[in-house]
Amino acid sequence: MKKARYTKDLPRRLYTYFLNFGGMGAPSLSKFAREAGLTLADVLCFKEQKKEFRRACEECSEIRRDYLIDSALGKKQDASMTKFILSAEYGMGEERESLGTEPLTVTVEVVGEEA
């Protein structure tokens, strides 16, 4: 198999892919790699070796995070699954534990006419 070559336009292509994503689910490095004719291993290697590509990946991570949150708020995706994904990918659970704070408990009371 031929070794993938890094090109100067790859960070811009990655950023544009995430910004304009319209496929199923959420944008990911894996989906970008397939569309760009690369492997995920190639993309991860570029991320480690190329500063500009690493910066694009970090920005795309934030775009993905916003995409997931917006999809959950718009009820396109299940909010519980989105919370799970965000906790796993962005270490939200670890951060809460390291701060030593208690989990937030919310009680909702529905007030209205009974049938």
MODELLER restraints for C-alpha pairs under 7 A, 6 or more apart:
rsr = mdl.restraints
at = mdl.atoms
rsr.add(forms.Gaussian(group=physical.xy_distance, feature=features.Distance(at['CA:4:A'], at['CA:38:A']), mean=6.73, stdev=0.5))
rsr.add(forms.Gaussian(group=physical.xy_distance, feature=features.Distance(at['CA:4:A'], at['CA:42:A']), mean=6.55, stdev=0.5))
rsr.add(forms.Gaussian(group=physical.xy_distance, feature=features.Distance(at['CA:11:A'], at['CA:52:A']), mean=6.66, stdev=0.5))
rsr.add(forms.Gaussian(group=physical.xy_distance, feature=features.Distance(at['CA:11:A'], at['CA:53:A']), mean=4.92, stdev=0.5))
rsr.add(forms.Gaussian(group=physical.xy_distance, feature=features.Distance(at['CA:11:A'], at['CA:56:A']), mean=5.47, stdev=0.5))
rsr.add(forms.Gaussian(group=physical.xy_distance, feature=features.Distance(at['CA:14:A'], at['CA:32:A']), mean=6.87, stdev=0.5))
rsr.add(forms.Gaussian(group=physical.xy_distance, feature=features.Distance(at['CA:15:A'], at['CA:56:A']), mean=6.11, stdev=0.5))
rsr.add(forms.Gaussian(group=physical.xy_distance, feature=features.Distance(at['CA:15:A'], at['CA:60:A']), mean=6.11, stdev=0.5))
rsr.add(forms.Gaussian(group=physical.xy_distance, feature=features.Distance(at['CA:17:A'], at['CA:32:A']), mean=6.93, stdev=0.5))
rsr.add(forms.Gaussian(group=physical.xy_distance, feature=features.Distance(at['CA:18:A'], at['CA:27:A']), mean=5.78, stdev=0.5))
rsr.add(forms.Gaussian(group=physical.xy_distance, feature=features.Distance(at['CA:18:A'], at['CA:60:A']), mean=6.11, stdev=0.5))
rsr.add(forms.Gaussian(group=physical.xy_distance, feature=features.Distance(at['CA:18:A'], at['CA:63:A']), mean=6.79, stdev=0.5))
rsr.add(forms.Gaussian(group=physical.xy_distance, feature=features.Distance(at['CA:19:A'], at['CA:63:A']), mean=6.95, stdev=0.5))
rsr.add(forms.Gaussian(group=physical.xy_distance, feature=features.Distance(at['CA:21:A'], at['CA:27:A']), mean=6.14, stdev=0.5))
rsr.add(forms.Gaussian(group=physical.xy_distance, feature=features.Distance(at['CA:26:A'], at['CA:64:A']), mean=6.80, stdev=0.5))
rsr.add(forms.Gaussian(group=physical.xy_distance, feature=features.Distance(at['CA:26:A'], at['CA:67:A']), mean=7.00, stdev=0.5))
rsr.add(forms.Gaussian(group=physical.xy_distance, feature=features.Distance(at['CA:26:A'], at['CA:68:A']), mean=6.83, stdev=0.5))
rsr.add(forms.Gaussian(group=physical.xy_distance, feature=features.Distance(at['CA:27:A'], at['CA:64:A']), mean=6.20, stdev=0.5))
rsr.add(forms.Gaussian(group=physical.xy_distance, feature=features.Distance(at['CA:29:A'], at['CA:40:A']), mean=6.86, stdev=0.5))
rsr.add(forms.Gaussian(group=physical.xy_distance, feature=features.Distance(at['CA:30:A'], at['CA:40:A']), mean=5.33, stdev=0.5))
rsr.add(forms.Gaussian(group=physical.xy_distance, feature=features.Distance(at['CA:33:A'], at['CA:39:A']), mean=5.41, stdev=0.5))
rsr.add(forms.Gaussian(group=physical.xy_distance, feature=features.Distance(at['CA:33:A'], at['CA:40:A']), mean=5.63, stdev=0.5))
rsr.add(forms.Gaussian(group=physical.xy_distance, feature=features.Distance(at['CA:33:A'], at['CA:43:A']), mean=6.52, stdev=0.5))
rsr.add(forms.Gaussian(group=physical.xy_distance, feature=features.Distance(at['CA:46:A'], at['CA:53:A']), mean=6.65, stdev=0.5))
rsr.add(forms.Gaussian(group=physical.xy_distance, feature=features.Distance(at['CA:47:A'], at['CA:53:A']), mean=5.56, stdev=0.5))
rsr.add(forms.Gaussian(group=physical.xy_distance, feature=features.Distance(at['CA:47:A'], at['CA:54:A']), mean=4.58, stdev=0.5))
rsr.add(forms.Gaussian(group=physical.xy_distance, feature=features.Distance(at['CA:48:A'], at['CA:54:A']), mean=6.79, stdev=0.5))
rsr.add(forms.Gaussian(group=physical.xy_distance, feature=features.Distance(at['CA:68:A'], at['CA:82:A']), mean=6.30, stdev=0.5))
rsr.add(forms.Gaussian(group=physical.xy_distance, feature=features.Distance(at['CA:71:A'], at['CA:77:A']), mean=5.52, stdev=0.5))
rsr.add(forms.Gaussian(group=physical.xy_distance, feature=features.Distance(at['CA:72:A'], at['CA:78:A']), mean=5.88, stdev=0.5))
rsr.add(forms.Gaussian(group=physical.xy_distance, feature=features.Distance(at['CA:72:A'], at['CA:79:A']), mean=4.87, stdev=0.5))
rsr.add(forms.Gaussian(group=physical.xy_distance, feature=features.Distance(at['CA:72:A'], at['CA:82:A']), mean=6.51, stdev=0.5))
rsr.add(forms.Gaussian(group=physical.xy_distance, feature=features.Distance(at['CA:86:A'], at['CA:92:A']), mean=6.87, stdev=0.5))
rsr.add(forms.Gaussian(group=physical.xy_distance, feature=features.Distance(at['CA:87:A'], at['CA:93:A']), mean=5.51, stdev=0.5))
